[in-house]
Every structure is written in structure tokens, then in C-alpha cells.
């Protein structure tokens, strides 16, 4: 790995988010109720795939970040989503007076909003990955954005979403800039990911100063249902 953003999940789970990592051998993963990401080096060995299976469980669908080689026979490729990674090296953000810091008490509303708008994985403990900001109207949470992966020196902006009834008011723009301002205040640089076909979001991010850095794919793999425990998997 030549840059933290080349494998940001690995850089995060071996760096600032190491305290959150579930570890087996050379494999790291977030708790299942926090994030679906599991990270490994770019060329995992047979033992690494065994450890991925052991951490995940038979038949489980996992998002394996960082691997550039194909999984062994018996693993099912469930989904491949072409994506873009965008650097915010030119983005400094701006605080927003209406944006409020969301807490654990807001998680039910956050889960509901994410479930209706589908910004990407958002789980009961995702809020523990970083700061999340929201905008309320009439007491109801109508837009949010927050922090996810945290490679050294960088923080990912994620879960950017707005209730359909409140779109077109610039709320996503304001929240992205507000989250970016918080990241910059810590001396770090914002970055983000988007599906390559989400051209509307990509245009928005470009208008804010984000620039394309690379084009990763987001892969979902299913662990073989009858995976046999091998000798390599007896390691803690």
C-alpha cells in the first residue's frame, strides 16, 4: 500500500479505528452491527480467506475491502458495484448553524431515514465511527451526513441523505461542507466514495471541490455455506 486511500478500510482498521477491529490473523473487520466492511491486504493468501470465513461465518455475505485477487472456489460473488473515490484535498468546508450533532438517542430516526433513502450501509452502531450531523424540520430528522472510514490523516464522509420531501433545498451540500469543516478542524482531509452510476451525487461533490482519485469496485461475497475449518483457521 503506497497511500492510505489505496486500501482505506485496512488503513482505518490498522490505524485510528484499530480499537474497533475484530482481528483474526491478518484480517480485520468492523463489528457486524457497525459496518459491513472487512479488510485484508491486496493479495490475501489461502489462510487469509480461511480467516475471513471464520470471522464471518458460513453463508454470510461480506464486503471484502482491499483484495485485488479473486476469492477461492466455492465463494459466491453476490454483487460488484463500480465506484469512485473522491479526494477532498481542495475542500475546506463550512460550519452550519442549523446542523446538529446526532447522538445515540437519534439512531432510530437515522436508521429510518437511511432505510428510506438508501445512502449505503447504515447500521445500529454506525454512529460510533465518527461525528454525524443532521438537520431537522418540525422536529423531524430530514437530512444527515457523517464520518465513516478513518485512514491516518483522512476521514471519509458518508451516509449523505435527504428525505425526498426536502430535496432540492441544498441540505446535502450544507451537511457535506459542515462535516468537512469538522474534519479539517482536526487537521485531516475529507474524502468520499460513491457508486459510479450516481452521477447526480458525483456532480454535486465535484461542484464542492472534490476530485476523482480512483475507481474502486465494491464487492459483496458469500462465504461458502459448508466451509470446512482448516488448520490455518485454528489461530486466534
C-alpha positions as CSV (number, residue, x, y, z in Angstrom):
1,X,0.0,0.0,0.0
2,X,1.5,3.3,-1.1
3,X,-1.2,5.6,0.1
4,X,-3.8,5.3,2.9
5,X,-6.6,5.7,0.4
6,X,-5.4,2.8,-1.7
7,X,-6.9,0.5,0.9
8,X,-8.8,2.8,3.2
9,X,-10.6,0.2,5.2
10,X,-7.4,-1.6,6.0
11,X,-5.6,1.7,6.8
12,X,-8.5,2.6,9.1
13,X,-8.7,-0.7,10.9
14,X,-5.0,-0.8,11.5
15,X,-4.8,2.9,12.3
16,X,-7.3,5.2,14.0
17,X,-10.1,2.6,14.1
18,X,-7.8,-0.2,15.4
19,X,-9.7,-0.2,18.7
20,X,-12.9,-1.2,16.9
21,X,-11.3,-4.0,14.9
22,X,-12.2,-7.7,15.3
23,X,-9.0,-9.5,14.4
24,X,-8.1,-12.9,13.1
25,X,-4.7,-13.5,11.6
26,X,-4.1,-10.7,9.0
27,X,-7.8,-10.0,8.6
28,X,-9.6,-7.1,10.3
29,X,-13.3,-6.3,10.4
30,X,-15.7,-3.9,12.0
31,X,-18.3,-5.2,14.3
32,X,-21.2,-6.6,12.3
33,X,-23.7,-4.0,13.7
34,X,-21.4,-1.1,12.9
35,X,-20.2,-1.6,9.4
36,X,-20.1,-4.5,6.8
37,X,-16.5,-3.8,5.8
38,X,-13.9,-6.4,6.3
39,X,-10.3,-5.6,5.3
40,X,-7.3,-7.5,4.2
41,X,-4.1,-6.9,2.2
42,X,-4.3,-6.5,-1.6
43,X,-3.3,-10.2,-2.2
44,X,-4.8,-12.4,0.5
45,X,-3.4,-15.8,1.0
46,X,-5.4,-19.1,1.3
47,X,-5.0,-18.7,5.1
48,X,-6.4,-15.1,4.9
49,X,-9.5,-16.4,3.1
50,X,-9.9,-19.0,5.8
51,X,-9.7,-16.3,8.4
52,X,-12.3,-14.2,6.5
53,X,-14.6,-17.1,6.6
54,X,-14.0,-17.8,10.3
55,X,-14.7,-14.2,11.2
56,X,-17.8,-14.0,9.1
57,X,-19.5,-17.4,9.4
58,X,-20.8,-19.9,6.8
59,X,-23.2,-18.4,4.3
60,X,-22.6,-14.8,5.4
61,X,-22.4,-12.1,2.8
62,X,-19.3,-9.9,3.4
63,X,-17.8,-6.8,1.9
64,X,-14.1,-7.5,1.4
65,X,-12.2,-4.3,1.0
66,X,-8.7,-4.1,-0.4
67,X,-8.4,-7.6,-2.1
68,X,-7.4,-7.4,-5.7
69,X,-7.4,-11.2,-6.3
70,X,-10.4,-13.4,-6.8
71,X,-11.8,-15.5,-3.9
72,X,-11.2,-19.3,-3.8
73,X,-13.5,-21.8,-5.4
74,X,-16.8,-22.1,-3.5
75,X,-17.2,-18.4,-2.7
76,X,-20.0,-16.6,-4.5
77,X,-19.7,-13.1,-5.9
78,X,-23.0,-11.7,-4.9
79,X,-22.6,-8.1,-6.1
80,X,-20.0,-5.9,-7.8
81,X,-20.7,-2.2,-7.8
82,X,-18.3,0.0,-9.8
83,X,-17.5,3.1,-7.7
84,X,-15.5,6.3,-7.5
85,X,-13.2,7.5,-4.7
86,X,-13.0,11.3,-4.5
87,X,-10.4,13.4,-2.6
88,X,-11.4,16.5,-0.7
89,X,-7.9,17.9,-0.6
90,X,-9.3,21.1,-2.1
91,X,-12.3,21.2,0.2
92,X,-12.2,23.1,3.5
93,X,-15.9,23.1,4.3
94,X,-18.1,25.5,6.3
95,X,-19.9,25.1,9.6
96,X,-23.7,25.2,9.5
97,X,-25.7,26.7,12.4
98,X,-28.7,24.5,11.7
99,X,-26.7,21.3,11.6
100,X,-26.8,19.5,15.0
101,X,-24.6,16.7,16.3
102,X,-26.5,13.5,16.3
103,X,-26.3,11.1,19.3
104,X,-27.2,7.5,20.2
105,X,-30.7,8.8,21.0
106,X,-31.2,9.8,17.4
107,X,-30.2,6.4,15.9
108,X,-33.8,5.1,15.4
109,X,-34.6,8.2,13.3
110,X,-31.2,7.9,11.5
111,X,-31.9,4.2,10.7
112,X,-35.4,5.2,9.4
113,X,-34.0,8.0,7.2
114,X,-31.2,5.8,5.8
115,X,-33.7,2.9,5.2
116,X,-35.9,5.2,3.1
117,X,-33.2,7.0,1.2
118,X,-30.5,4.2,0.8
119,X,-27.3,6.2,1.1
120,X,-25.3,3.0,1.7
121,X,-24.9,0.7,4.7
122,X,-26.1,2.4,8.0
123,X,-26.4,0.1,11.0
124,X,-27.4,0.4,14.7
125,X,-23.8,1.2,15.8
126,X,-22.5,3.1,12.7
127,X,-22.8,6.3,14.6
128,X,-19.8,5.1,16.6
129,X,-17.5,5.5,13.6
130,X,-17.4,9.3,13.9
131,X,-19.3,12.5,14.0
132,X,-22.8,12.6,12.4
133,X,-24.7,15.8,11.7
134,X,-28.3,16.3,10.9
135,X,-30.9,18.9,10.0
136,X,-34.4,18.8,11.5
137,X,-37.6,20.4,10.2
138,X,-40.6,20.5,12.5
139,X,-38.6,18.3,15.0
140,X,-38.1,15.6,12.4
141,X,-34.7,14.5,11.1
142,X,-34.8,15.2,7.3
143,X,-31.1,15.1,6.3
144,X,-27.8,13.8,7.6
145,X,-24.2,13.1,6.8
146,X,-21.3,11.8,8.9
147,X,-17.9,10.1,9.1
148,X,-17.1,6.5,8.3
149,X,-13.6,5.2,7.4
150,X,-10.7,6.9,9.1
151,X,-7.3,6.2,7.4
152,X,-4.4,8.1,9.0
153,X,-4.8,11.8,8.1
154,X,-8.1,11.3,6.2
155,X,-11.8,10.9,7.1
156,X,-14.5,9.6,4.8
157,X,-17.8,11.5,4.5
158,X,-20.7,9.0,4.3
159,X,-24.4,8.4,4.8
160,X,-25.3,11.6,3.0
161,X,-29.0,11.5,2.6
162,X,-32.1,13.8,2.5
163,X,-35.8,12.9,2.8
164,X,-37.4,13.0,-0.6
165,X,-39.8,15.8,0.5
166,X,-36.9,18.1,1.3
167,X,-34.6,17.6,-1.6
168,X,-33.7,20.5,-3.8
169,X,-33.1,22.8,-0.8
170,X,-29.3,22.3,-0.7
171,X,-29.4,20.4,2.6
172,X,-26.9,17.7,1.5
173,X,-24.5,20.4,0.3
174,X,-24.6,22.1,3.6
175,X,-24.1,19.0,5.6
176,X,-21.2,17.7,3.5
177,X,-19.5,21.1,4.0
178,X,-20.2,21.1,7.7
179,X,-18.8,17.6,8.2
180,X,-15.8,18.6,6.1
181,X,-15.3,21.6,8.3
182,X,-15.1,19.3,11.4
183,X,-12.6,17.0,9.6
184,X,-10.4,20.0,8.7
185,X,-10.6,21.3,12.2
186,X,-8.8,18.1,13.3
187,X,-6.1,18.7,10.7
188,X,-7.4,15.9,8.4
189,X,-8.6,15.8,4.8
190,X,-12.1,14.7,3.8
191,X,-12.7,12.1,1.1
192,X,-15.7,10.1,0.0
193,X,-17.0,7.2,-2.1
194,X,-20.0,7.0,-4.5
195,X,-21.4,4.5,-6.9
196,X,-20.1,5.3,-10.4
197,X,-23.7,5.4,-11.7
198,X,-24.8,8.0,-9.1
199,X,-23.9,10.8,-11.5
200,X,-26.0,13.4,-9.7
201,X,-24.1,12.9,-6.4
202,X,-20.8,12.9,-8.2
203,X,-21.6,16.2,-9.9
204,X,-22.6,17.7,-6.5
205,X,-19.3,16.6,-5.0
206,X,-17.3,17.9,-7.9
207,X,-19.1,21.3,-7.5
208,X,-17.9,21.4,-3.9
209,X,-14.3,20.8,-4.9
210,X,-13.9,17.0,-4.6
211,X,-11.9,15.4,-7.4
212,X,-11.7,11.8,-8.7
213,X,-8.8,9.9,-7.3
214,X,-9.5,6.3,-8.3
215,X,-12.3,3.9,-9.4
216,X,-12.6,1.0,-6.9
217,X,-15.2,-1.7,-7.0
218,X,-17.3,-2.6,-4.0
219,X,-17.6,-6.4,-3.9
220,X,-20.0,-8.4,-1.8
221,X,-19.0,-12.1,-1.4
222,X,-20.8,-15.0,0.2
223,X,-18.8,-17.3,2.4
224,X,-19.3,-21.0,1.4
225,X,-22.2,-22.4,3.4
226,X,-20.3,-25.6,4.1
227,X,-17.0,-24.1,4.7
228,X,-14.7,-26.6,6.4
229,X,-12.4,-25.3,9.2
230,X,-8.8,-25.8,8.0
231,X,-5.7,-26.0,10.2
232,X,-4.9,-22.4,9.4
233,X,-8.1,-21.3,10.9
234,X,-7.3,-22.6,14.3
235,X,-5.3,-19.5,15.0
236,X,-7.0,-17.0,17.4
